[in-house]
Amino acid sequence: MNDAAPLLDRESALASDTKLELKVWLRLLTCTTLIEREVRQSLRERFDTTIARFDLLSQLDRAPKGLTMGELSSRLMVTNGNVTGLTDALVREGLVSRAPEPGDRRSLRIRLTAAGKQFFDGMTPVHEGWIDRLMAGMTRADMAHLLELLGRLKQSLAAAGAQK
Amino acid sequence: MNDAAPLLDRESALASDTKLELKVWLRLLTCTTLIEREVRQSLRERFDTTIARFDLLSQLDRAPKGLTMGELSSRLMVTNGNVTGLTDALVREGLVSRAPEPGDRRSLRIRLTAAGKQFFDGMTPVHEGWIDRLMAGMTRADMAHLLELLGRLKQSLAAAGAQK
């Protein structure tokens, strides 16, 4: 076992006979929390923006035809209400546009505006640099293996009905 | 590569040339979000409580002598303000006690009460069962390896200064 350096976190003082499943979950949560905290702080300091906004813009950036509100909330794994509030703000700031779907006026389609695209393109390489730096202590082989094992976990979660 | 079943999440429509670091981060975030969502919903339905409360009680359960507010916020990786609000509520409900440190009256020590211990002991096996079920699709070997790789990631994060 390759234990991490002592760190006060959710794993602190965990009994040595703690179940493997629980250890994996707590370490997963610790890693996610640490990365999120770094990214949150860096986005605020460098771009005066939030993770939620960055995530929403990144989904739209990968969808040249835009996304419906439902698609956005699925991909971001948040509620429709969350997406609505966030979209309202981004529309006001001119970073995204929102228009009724042709043929289905109850459905709204969200797209990046040119200003939104420009703003996001400015953040992308910087954000990638932060993630690279945080993972710089891992080998490529370890990262590839971690990605594969997280893929198996994701399959396990889907099989257990955690998908929706 | 053992890719997960199609699922609308943060990895959707990711370009195939996306950097490995970013893929790992997005998949890590997806897995954490899925597990958190399940645990949040189950805690609410079964015990009418929240993840934040469960986490705080679980830290105190592992600390027979109690923890100071500072230790609690470090281990839970949240701000002092968050811990204070949460502790206020749990004190009112009689689940934890809060008293000045002998010899350092500016510092407060939090402990589980007997009622808090009883409440937490009732949740523990049920919570473990949820995590077991979510990871049931993974082999022991995969879980052990995942724990090890997450340990290396945690070391990398600490080395990159994400610890504090």
HADDOCK unambig.tbl for C-alpha pairs under 7 A between the chains (distance, minus, plus):
assign (segid A and resid 1 and name CA) (segid B and resid 148 and name CA) 5.91 0.50 0.50
assign (segid A and resid 2 and name CA) (segid B and resid 148 and name CA) 5.62 0.50 0.50
assign (segid A and resid 2 and name CA) (segid B and resid 151 and name CA) 6.20 0.50 0.50
assign (segid A and resid 2 and name CA) (segid B and resid 152 and name CA) 6.90 0.50 0.50
assign (segid A and resid 3 and name CA) (segid B and resid 151 and name CA) 5.48 0.50 0.50
assign (segid A and resid 4 and name CA) (segid B and resid 151 and name CA) 5.11 0.50 0.50
assign (segid A and resid 4 and name CA) (segid B and resid 152 and name CA) 6.54 0.50 0.50
assign (segid A and resid 4 and name CA) (segid B and resid 154 and name CA) 5.99 0.50 0.50
assign (segid A and resid 4 and name CA) (segid B and resid 155 and name CA) 5.05 0.50 0.50
assign (segid A and resid 5 and name CA) (segid B and resid 155 and name CA) 6.20 0.50 0.50
assign (segid A and resid 8 and name CA) (segid B and resid 74 and name CA) 5.77 0.50 0.50
assign (segid A and resid 8 and name CA) (segid B and resid 75 and name CA) 4.89 0.50 0.50
assign (segid A and resid 9 and name CA) (segid B and resid 74 and name CA) 6.17 0.50 0.50
assign (segid A and resid 9 and name CA) (segid B and resid 75 and name CA) 3.72 0.50 0.50
assign (segid A and resid 9 and name CA) (segid B and resid 76 and name CA) 5.90 0.50 0.50
assign (segid A and resid 9 and name CA) (segid B and resid 77 and name CA) 6.29 0.50 0.50
assign (segid A and resid 10 and name CA) (segid B and resid 75 and name CA) 5.27 0.50 0.50
assign (segid A and resid 10 and name CA) (segid B and resid 76 and name CA) 5.81 0.50 0.50
assign (segid A and resid 12 and name CA) (segid B and resid 75 and name CA) 6.80 0.50 0.50
assign (segid A and resid 13 and name CA) (segid B and resid 62 and name CA) 6.26 0.50 0.50
assign (segid A and resid 14 and name CA) (segid B and resid 62 and name CA) 6.95 0.50 0.50
assign (segid A and resid 21 and name CA) (segid B and resid 131 and name CA) 6.43 0.50 0.50
assign (segid A and resid 21 and name CA) (segid B and resid 132 and name CA) 5.97 0.50 0.50
assign (segid A and resid 21 and name CA) (segid B and resid 135 and name CA) 6.76 0.50 0.50
assign (segid A and resid 22 and name CA) (segid B and resid 128 and name CA) 6.89 0.50 0.50
assign (segid A and resid 22 and name CA) (segid B and resid 131 and name CA) 6.61 0.50 0.50
assign (segid A and resid 24 and name CA) (segid B and resid 143 and name CA) 6.98 0.50 0.50
assign (segid A and resid 24 and name CA) (segid B and resid 147 and name CA) 5.29 0.50 0.50
assign (segid A and resid 27 and name CA) (segid B and resid 150 and name CA) 6.64 0.50 0.50
assign (segid A and resid 28 and name CA) (segid B and resid 32 and name CA) 6.73 0.50 0.50
assign (segid A and resid 28 and name CA) (segid B and resid 150 and name CA) 6.78 0.50 0.50
assign (segid A and resid 29 and name CA) (segid B and resid 32 and name CA) 6.22 0.50 0.50
assign (segid A and resid 31 and name CA) (segid B and resid 154 and name CA) 5.92 0.50 0.50
assign (segid A and resid 32 and name CA) (segid B and resid 28 and name CA) 6.72 0.50 0.50
assign (segid A and resid 32 and name CA) (segid B and resid 29 and name CA) 6.21 0.50 0.50
assign (segid A and resid 34 and name CA) (segid B and resid 162 and name CA) 6.07 0.50 0.50
assign (segid A and resid 34 and name CA) (segid B and resid 163 and name CA) 6.95 0.50 0.50
assign (segid A and resid 38 and name CA) (segid B and resid 162 and name CA) 6.31 0.50 0.50
assign (segid A and resid 62 and name CA) (segid B and resid 13 and name CA) 6.26 0.50 0.50
assign (segid A and resid 62 and name CA) (segid B and resid 14 and name CA) 6.96 0.50 0.50
assign (segid A and resid 74 and name CA) (segid B and resid 8 and name CA) 5.81 0.50 0.50
assign (segid A and resid 74 and name CA) (segid B and resid 9 and name CA) 6.21 0.50 0.50
assign (segid A and resid 75 and name CA) (segid B and resid 8 and name CA) 4.92 0.50 0.50
assign (segid A and resid 75 and name CA) (segid B and resid 9 and name CA) 3.76 0.50 0.50
assign (segid A and resid 75 and name CA) (segid B and resid 10 and name CA) 5.28 0.50 0.50
assign (segid A and resid 75 and name CA) (segid B and resid 12 and name CA) 6.82 0.50 0.50
assign (segid A and resid 76 and name CA) (segid B and resid 9 and name CA) 5.92 0.50 0.50
assign (segid A and resid 76 and name CA) (segid B and resid 10 and name CA) 5.82 0.50 0.50
assign (segid A and resid 77 and name CA) (segid B and resid 9 and name CA) 6.32 0.50 0.50
assign (segid A and resid 128 and name CA) (segid B and resid 22 and name CA) 6.89 0.50 0.50
assign (segid A and resid 131 and name CA) (segid B and resid 21 and name CA) 6.43 0.50 0.50
assign (segid A and resid 131 and name CA) (segid B and resid 22 and name CA) 6.61 0.50 0.50
assign (segid A and resid 132 and name CA) (segid B and resid 21 and name CA) 5.96 0.50 0.50
assign (segid A and resid 133 and name CA) (segid B and resid 160 and name CA) 6.71 0.50 0.50
assign (segid A and resid 134 and name CA) (segid B and resid 156 and name CA) 6.37 0.50 0.50
assign (segid A and resid 134 and name CA) (segid B and resid 157 and name CA) 5.25 0.50 0.50
assign (segid A and resid 134 and name CA) (segid B and resid 160 and name CA) 5.48 0.50 0.50
assign (segid A and resid 135 and name CA) (segid B and resid 21 and name CA) 6.76 0.50 0.50
assign (segid A and resid 135 and name CA) (segid B and resid 153 and name CA) 6.64 0.50 0.50
assign (segid A and resid 135 and name CA) (segid B and resid 156 and name CA) 5.75 0.50 0.50
assign (segid A and resid 135 and name CA) (segid B and resid 157 and name CA) 6.64 0.50 0.50
assign (segid A and resid 136 and name CA) (segid B and resid 156 and name CA) 6.52 0.50 0.50
assign (segid A and resid 137 and name CA) (segid B and resid 156 and name CA) 4.40 0.50 0.50
assign (segid A and resid 138 and name CA) (segid B and resid 152 and name CA) 6.73 0.50 0.50
assign (segid A and resid 138 and name CA) (segid B and resid 153 and name CA) 6.58 0.50 0.50
assign (segid A and resid 138 and name CA) (segid B and resid 156 and name CA) 6.46 0.50 0.50
assign (segid A and resid 142 and name CA) (segid B and resid 149 and name CA) 6.79 0.50 0.50
assign (segid A and resid 143 and name CA) (segid B and resid 24 and name CA) 6.99 0.50 0.50
assign (segid A and resid 146 and name CA) (segid B and resid 146 and name CA) 6.60 0.50 0.50
assign (segid A and resid 146 and name CA) (segid B and resid 149 and name CA) 6.17 0.50 0.50
assign (segid A and resid 147 and name CA) (segid B and resid 24 and name CA) 5.29 0.50 0.50
assign (segid A and resid 148 and name CA) (segid B and resid 1 and name CA) 5.86 0.50 0.50
assign (segid A and resid 148 and name CA) (segid B and resid 2 and name CA) 5.63 0.50 0.50
assign (segid A and resid 149 and name CA) (segid B and resid 142 and name CA) 6.79 0.50 0.50
assign (segid A and resid 149 and name CA) (segid B and resid 146 and name CA) 6.18 0.50 0.50
assign (segid A and resid 150 and name CA) (segid B and resid 27 and name CA) 6.63 0.50 0.50
assign (segid A and resid 150 and name CA) (segid B and resid 28 and name CA) 6.79 0.50 0.50
assign (segid A and resid 151 and name CA) (segid B and resid 2 and name CA) 6.25 0.50 0.50
assign (segid A and resid 151 and name CA) (segid B and resid 3 and name CA) 5.51 0.50 0.50
assign (segid A and resid 151 and name CA) (segid B and resid 4 and name CA) 5.11 0.50 0.50
assign (segid A and resid 152 and name CA) (segid B and resid 2 and name CA) 6.94 0.50 0.50
assign (segid A and resid 152 and name CA) (segid B and resid 4 and name CA) 6.56 0.50 0.50
assign (segid A and resid 152 and name CA) (segid B and resid 138 and name CA) 6.73 0.50 0.50
assign (segid A and resid 153 and name CA) (segid B and resid 135 and name CA) 6.63 0.50 0.50
assign (segid A and resid 153 and name CA) (segid B and resid 138 and name CA) 6.58 0.50 0.50
assign (segid A and resid 154 and name CA) (segid B and resid 4 and name CA) 6.06 0.50 0.50
assign (segid A and resid 154 and name CA) (segid B and resid 31 and name CA) 5.90 0.50 0.50
assign (segid A and resid 155 and name CA) (segid B and resid 4 and name CA) 5.12 0.50 0.50
assign (segid A and resid 155 and name CA) (segid B and resid 5 and name CA) 6.26 0.50 0.50
assign (segid A and resid 156 and name CA) (segid B and resid 134 and name CA) 6.35 0.50 0.50
assign (segid A and resid 156 and name CA) (segid B and resid 135 and name CA) 5.74 0.50 0.50
assign (segid A and resid 156 and name CA) (segid B and resid 136 and name CA) 6.51 0.50 0.50
assign (segid A and resid 156 and name CA) (segid B and resid 137 and name CA) 4.39 0.50 0.50
assign (segid A and resid 156 and name CA) (segid B and resid 138 and name CA) 6.46 0.50 0.50
assign (segid A and resid 157 and name CA) (segid B and resid 134 and name CA) 5.23 0.50 0.50
assign (segid A and resid 157 and name CA) (segid B and resid 135 and name CA) 6.63 0.50 0.50
assign (segid A and resid 160 and name CA) (segid B and resid 133 and name CA) 6.69 0.50 0.50
assign (segid A and resid 160 and name CA) (segid B and resid 134 and name CA) 5.47 0.50 0.50
assign (segid A and resid 162 and name CA) (segid B and resid 34 and name CA) 6.08 0.50 0.50
assign (segid A and resid 162 and name CA) (segid B and resid 38 and name CA) 6.32 0.50 0.50
assign (segid A and resid 163 and name CA) (segid B and resid 34 and name CA) 6.97 0.50 0.50
